[in-house]
Amino acid sequence: MCGGVVVNRQDPEGAIAEAAKAYSNWGRWGEDDVLGTLNFLDEAKRREGAALVRRGVSFSLSQSFDMNGPQKGWRRRTNPVHTMLDTGTDAALGNQGFPHGIGGADDVIAMPLQCSTQWDGLGHIFDHGKAWNGRAAEKVVTSDGDLVTGIEHMAPYVAGRGVLLDVGQVIGTGGGTSRSSGVESGGELPDGFAITEEHLIATAEAHGVGVGRGDIVVVRTGRLARARREGWVDYAGGDSPGLSFTTAGWLHRTEIAAIATDTWGFEVRPNEFEHAFQPLHQVVIPNMGLLIGEMWDLDGLAEDCARDGAYEFWLTAAPLPITGAVGSPVNPMAVK
């Protein structure tokens, strides 16, 4: 039982089918929709978010993009490879051929689009061969990329009211939960800890903040802080705290625009079913149309929110408009 909802660990297929039907947004914004839950983030919501800027202090919520990143090759995901095309040495030696002493540097980067802080696009996950809004997966994403819901469509829209839910801090330091529950202290949740709807609601109440239509929610578990202290190890693809499958109803009911976590996989790992792989992804991306972010760095923002007591802020997190991409690196910026 998770969050008051009974999970049959032996029947992921049935649970996924039931949740997909109950929380589907297919057709909600028309048959041609390419934005999913970003439709909840309208002009009024952006004005509300912009009005939250008081101090002008800003936080990057991105990890670094370099070869020291978390990836270890699973499904050919590697860390970024950064190469210089022109350097100060070239300029000093006069190898660049420019006049009147001017010199310069240029560089290039090669990387999977989902190797560090990133968004999962709507073409990233399918459910029984169906992509977002009920489209046939083979007609949406081909060798030419996502021909329908490419992440470039989202680039103008991901900016509005951000809300931090520091579940690691609230639940991991007590929050009404005893040590016997397996929750660690120090603002970090242990691997395999399933964050339920009750945990999310309790955290919001502890922060004195509401969560609702059009919000961009960021959930801190403390997993990234532990990886930085102990080393990456299995941060990418291994066991982790994360959202319970049973939060699908909350994600649908709140009508949030997007949600991101400081973990590799967003949902709890190991997953809550036997012989399953990312079942919550299978419900919320192709069926609900929810924008999901992963591997966000929320520690600095969380420290500031704990100091000033304000857990809402202006958040801009536009994906790169890479035509046909099913994911994108992002440098989210929270401004308070």
C-alpha positions as CSV (number, residue, x, y, z in Angstrom):
1,M,0.0,0.0,0.0
2,C,1.4,3.4,-1.0
3,G,-0.3,6.6,0.1
4,G,-3.5,4.8,0.8
5,V,-3.6,3.2,-2.6
6,V,-3.1,-0.5,-2.9
7,V,-0.4,-1.5,-5.4
8,N,-0.5,-5.0,-6.8
9,R,3.2,-5.6,-7.2
10,Q,2.5,-8.5,-9.6
11,D,0.4,-6.5,-12.0
12,P,2.1,-3.5,-13.4
13,E,0.2,-3.9,-16.7
14,G,-3.1,-3.6,-15.0
15,A,-2.2,-0.7,-12.8
16,I,-0.7,1.2,-15.8
17,A,-3.8,0.6,-17.9
18,E,-6.1,1.7,-15.1
19,A,-4.1,4.9,-14.4
20,A,-3.7,5.7,-18.0
21,K,-7.4,5.6,-18.6
22,A,-8.3,7.5,-15.4
23,Y,-5.7,10.3,-15.9
24,S,-5.7,10.6,-19.7
25,N,-5.7,14.1,-21.2
26,W,-6.0,12.9,-24.8
27,G,-8.2,15.3,-26.7
28,R,-8.4,17.8,-23.9
29,W,-6.7,20.5,-26.0
30,G,-7.7,19.3,-29.4
31,E,-6.4,16.5,-31.6
32,D,-3.4,18.7,-32.9
33,D,-2.0,19.5,-29.4
34,V,1.7,19.4,-29.0
35,L,2.1,21.1,-25.5
36,G,0.2,18.8,-23.1
37,T,0.1,20.1,-19.6
38,L,2.0,23.3,-20.6
39,N,-1.5,24.4,-21.8
40,F,-2.2,25.1,-18.1
41,L,0.6,27.7,-18.0
42,D,-1.1,30.8,-19.4
43,E,-0.3,34.5,-19.5
44,A,-2.1,35.1,-16.2
45,K,0.1,32.4,-14.5
46,R,3.2,34.0,-15.9
47,R,2.2,37.4,-14.5
48,E,1.6,35.7,-11.2
49,G,5.1,34.2,-11.3
50,A,6.8,37.4,-12.3
51,A,5.2,39.2,-9.4
52,L,7.1,36.9,-7.0
53,V,10.4,38.6,-7.8
54,R,11.2,40.7,-4.7
55,R,14.9,40.5,-3.9
56,G,16.2,39.9,-7.4
57,V,18.4,37.0,-6.2
58,S,18.7,34.2,-8.8
59,F,19.7,30.5,-8.8
60,S,20.8,28.2,-11.6
61,L,19.1,24.8,-11.1
62,S,21.4,23.1,-13.5
63,Q,24.2,20.6,-13.0
64,S,27.5,21.1,-14.9
65,F,27.8,19.9,-18.4
66,D,31.2,18.2,-18.5
67,M,32.9,14.9,-18.6
68,N,32.7,14.6,-14.8
69,G,29.0,14.2,-15.0
70,P,26.7,11.3,-13.8
71,Q,26.4,9.2,-16.9
72,K,28.1,5.8,-17.2
73,G,27.0,4.6,-20.6
74,W,23.6,3.1,-20.0
75,R,21.6,3.1,-23.3
76,R,24.6,4.8,-24.9
77,R,24.2,7.9,-22.7
78,T,27.6,9.5,-22.2
79,N,28.8,12.7,-20.4
80,P,29.4,15.8,-22.6
81,V,32.6,15.9,-24.6
82,H,33.8,19.5,-24.9
83,T,36.5,20.3,-27.5
84,M,38.2,23.5,-28.4
85,L,38.3,24.5,-32.0
86,D,40.4,27.7,-31.5
87,T,42.4,28.6,-28.4
88,G,44.5,31.3,-26.9
89,T,47.6,29.4,-28.0
90,D,46.4,29.6,-31.6
91,A,45.9,33.4,-31.3
92,A,49.3,33.9,-29.6
93,L,51.1,32.0,-32.3
94,G,49.4,33.9,-35.0
95,N,47.8,30.8,-36.5
96,Q,44.4,32.2,-37.0
97,G,45.1,34.6,-39.8
98,F,43.2,37.6,-38.4
99,P,44.3,41.2,-38.9
100,H,45.4,43.8,-36.4
101,G,46.2,41.4,-33.6
102,I,42.7,40.2,-32.9
103,G,42.3,36.6,-31.8
104,G,39.6,34.4,-30.5
105,A,38.5,31.0,-29.2
106,D,35.8,28.7,-30.4
107,D,34.5,25.4,-29.1
108,V,32.1,22.5,-29.7
109,I,30.3,20.1,-27.5
110,A,28.9,16.6,-28.2
111,M,26.5,15.0,-25.9
112,P,23.2,13.1,-25.5
113,L,20.4,15.6,-24.9
114,Q,19.4,13.9,-21.7
115,C,22.8,13.4,-20.1
116,S,22.5,16.1,-17.4
117,T,19.8,18.6,-16.3
118,Q,17.1,18.2,-18.8
119,W,13.4,18.0,-19.8
120,D,11.7,14.8,-21.1
121,G,9.8,15.8,-24.2
122,L,6.4,14.4,-25.1
123,G,7.9,12.1,-27.7
124,H,10.2,10.5,-25.1
125,I,7.9,7.7,-23.8
126,F,5.2,5.6,-25.5
127,D,2.4,3.4,-24.1
128,H,1.7,0.3,-26.1
129,G,2.9,2.0,-29.2
130,K,0.9,5.2,-28.6
131,A,2.5,8.6,-28.2
132,W,1.0,11.7,-26.6
133,N,-2.6,12.4,-27.5
134,G,-3.2,8.9,-28.9
135,R,-1.0,9.2,-31.9
136,A,0.9,6.2,-33.4
137,A,4.4,6.2,-32.1
138,E,5.9,5.1,-35.4
139,K,4.4,8.1,-37.1
140,V,5.5,10.6,-34.4
141,V,9.1,9.7,-33.8
142,T,11.2,8.4,-36.7
143,S,14.9,8.4,-37.7
144,D,14.2,12.1,-38.6
145,G,13.3,12.9,-35.0
146,D,10.0,13.8,-33.4
147,L,8.0,15.0,-36.4
148,V,5.0,16.1,-34.3
149,T,5.8,16.9,-30.7
150,G,9.4,17.9,-31.0
151,I,10.6,19.8,-28.0
152,E,11.1,23.0,-30.0
153,H,7.3,23.6,-29.7
154,M,7.7,24.1,-25.9
155,A,10.6,26.6,-26.1
156,P,8.5,29.8,-25.8
157,Y,6.3,28.6,-22.9
158,V,8.2,27.2,-19.9
159,A,8.3,30.2,-17.6
160,G,6.0,31.0,-14.7
161,R,5.4,30.3,-11.0
162,G,7.8,27.8,-9.6
163,V,7.2,25.9,-6.4
164,L,9.8,24.0,-4.4
165,L,8.7,21.0,-2.4
166,D,11.7,20.0,-0.4
167,V,10.5,16.5,0.6
168,G,14.0,15.5,1.6
169,Q,14.1,18.2,4.2
170,V,10.5,17.9,5.5
171,I,10.2,14.2,5.6
172,G,13.9,13.3,5.9
173,T,14.3,15.4,9.1
174,G,11.2,14.2,10.8
175,G,8.1,15.6,9.3
176,G,6.0,13.2,11.4
177,T,7.9,10.3,10.1
178,S,10.0,8.1,12.4
179,R,13.4,6.7,11.8
180,S,11.8,3.2,11.8
181,S,10.2,4.2,8.5
182,G,13.5,4.1,6.8
183,V,13.8,7.8,6.2
184,E,17.2,9.3,6.8
185,S,17.9,12.5,8.6
186,G,19.8,15.5,7.2
187,G,17.4,16.4,4.4
188,E,18.0,13.3,2.3
189,L,15.7,10.4,1.5
190,P,17.1,6.9,1.1
191,D,17.1,4.9,-2.2
192,G,13.8,3.2,-2.8
193,F,11.8,5.7,-0.8
194,A,8.5,6.3,-2.6
195,I,7.2,9.8,-2.2
196,T,3.4,9.6,-2.0
197,E,0.7,12.2,-2.4
198,E,0.6,12.5,1.4
199,H,4.2,13.4,1.5
200,L,3.8,16.0,-1.2
201,I,0.8,17.6,0.5
202,A,2.5,17.5,3.9
203,T,5.6,19.2,2.5
204,A,3.6,21.9,0.8
205,E,1.8,22.6,4.1
206,A,5.1,22.7,6.0
207,H,6.4,25.2,3.5
208,G,3.2,27.3,3.6
209,V,2.8,27.1,-0.1
210,G,0.0,26.0,-2.4
211,V,0.3,23.9,-5.6
212,G,-2.1,24.3,-8.4
213,R,-3.0,24.9,-12.0
214,G,-0.1,26.0,-14.2
215,D,2.7,25.7,-11.6
216,I,6.1,24.3,-12.3
217,V,6.9,22.1,-9.3
218,V,10.4,21.1,-8.3
219,V,10.8,18.2,-5.9
220,R,14.0,17.9,-3.9
221,T,14.8,14.4,-2.5
222,G,18.5,15.1,-1.5
223,R,19.7,12.4,-3.9
224,L,22.0,14.8,-5.8
225,A,23.5,16.1,-2.6
226,R,24.4,12.5,-1.6
227,A,25.9,11.8,-5.0
228,R,28.1,14.8,-4.7
229,R,29.2,13.7,-1.3
230,E,29.7,10.0,-2.0
231,G,30.4,10.0,-5.8
232,W,28.1,9.3,-8.7
233,V,28.2,5.5,-8.3
234,D,24.7,4.5,-9.6
235,Y,23.1,7.9,-9.6
236,A,22.3,7.5,-13.3
237,G,20.0,4.6,-13.6
238,G,20.4,3.0,-10.2
239,D,18.2,2.9,-7.0
240,S,16.8,6.3,-5.9
241,P,14.1,8.0,-4.0
242,G,11.4,9.3,-6.2
243,L,7.7,9.8,-6.8
244,S,5.4,6.9,-6.1
245,F,3.3,5.5,-9.0
246,T,0.3,6.4,-6.8
247,T,1.0,10.1,-7.2
248,A,-0.4,9.9,-10.8
249,G,-3.8,11.1,-9.5
250,W,-2.2,14.1,-7.7
251,L,-0.2,15.0,-10.7
252,H,-3.4,15.0,-12.8
253,R,-5.7,16.6,-10.3
254,T,-3.5,19.6,-9.4
255,E,-3.2,20.5,-13.1
256,I,0.4,21.5,-12.8
257,A,2.3,22.4,-16.0
258,A,5.5,20.5,-15.2
259,I,7.5,18.8,-12.5
260,A,11.2,18.2,-12.0
261,T,13.3,16.4,-9.5
262,D,17.0,16.1,-8.4
263,T,17.1,12.5,-9.4
264,W,17.9,10.6,-12.6
265,G,14.6,9.0,-13.1
266,F,11.9,11.2,-11.5
267,E,10.0,8.1,-10.0
268,V,11.2,5.8,-7.2
269,R,13.7,3.2,-8.1
270,P,13.4,0.2,-7.8
271,N,9.9,0.7,-9.2
272,E,7.0,-0.4,-7.0
273,F,6.1,-3.4,-9.2
274,E,7.9,-6.6,-10.0
275,H,9.3,-6.8,-13.5
276,A,8.6,-3.1,-14.3
277,F,10.5,-0.2,-15.8
278,Q,9.4,3.4,-15.2
279,P,5.7,2.8,-15.0
280,L,4.9,6.3,-13.9
281,H,6.6,7.7,-17.0
282,Q,4.4,5.4,-19.1
283,V,1.3,7.0,-17.6
284,V,2.2,10.7,-17.3
285,I,4.1,11.4,-20.5
286,P,2.1,9.7,-23.3
287,N,-1.3,9.8,-21.5
288,M,-1.3,12.8,-19.3
289,G,1.1,14.9,-21.5
290,L,3.1,16.0,-18.4
291,L,6.5,17.7,-18.9
292,I,9.1,16.0,-16.7
293,G,12.5,17.3,-15.7
294,E,15.3,15.3,-14.2
295,M,18.7,15.8,-12.6
296,W,18.0,19.4,-11.5
297,D,20.2,20.9,-8.8
298,L,17.9,22.2,-6.2
299,D,20.2,22.4,-3.2
300,G,21.2,26.1,-3.3
301,L,17.6,27.2,-3.9
302,A,16.4,24.9,-1.1
303,E,18.9,26.5,1.3
304,D,17.6,30.0,0.4
305,C,14.0,29.0,0.7
306,A,14.6,27.6,4.2
307,R,16.2,30.9,5.2
308,D,13.6,33.3,3.9
309,G,10.5,31.0,4.2
310,A,9.4,31.7,0.6
311,Y,9.0,28.5,-1.5
312,E,7.5,30.1,-4.6
313,F,9.4,32.1,-7.2
314,W,9.7,33.1,-10.8
315,L,11.1,30.1,-12.8
316,T,12.2,30.1,-16.4
317,A,13.3,26.8,-17.9
318,A,13.0,26.9,-21.7
319,P,14.3,23.8,-23.5
320,L,16.7,24.4,-26.4
321,P,14.6,24.6,-29.6
322,I,16.2,21.5,-31.2
323,T,14.0,20.6,-34.0
324,G,12.5,17.1,-33.6
325,A,14.2,16.4,-30.2
326,V,12.5,14.2,-27.6
327,G,14.5,15.9,-24.8
328,S,16.6,18.9,-24.1
329,P,19.3,20.2,-21.8
330,V,18.2,23.2,-19.8
331,N,19.6,25.7,-17.4
332,P,16.6,26.5,-15.2
333,M,16.7,29.9,-13.5
334,A,14.8,30.6,-10.3
335,V,14.4,34.2,-9.3
336,K,13.2,35.4,-5.9
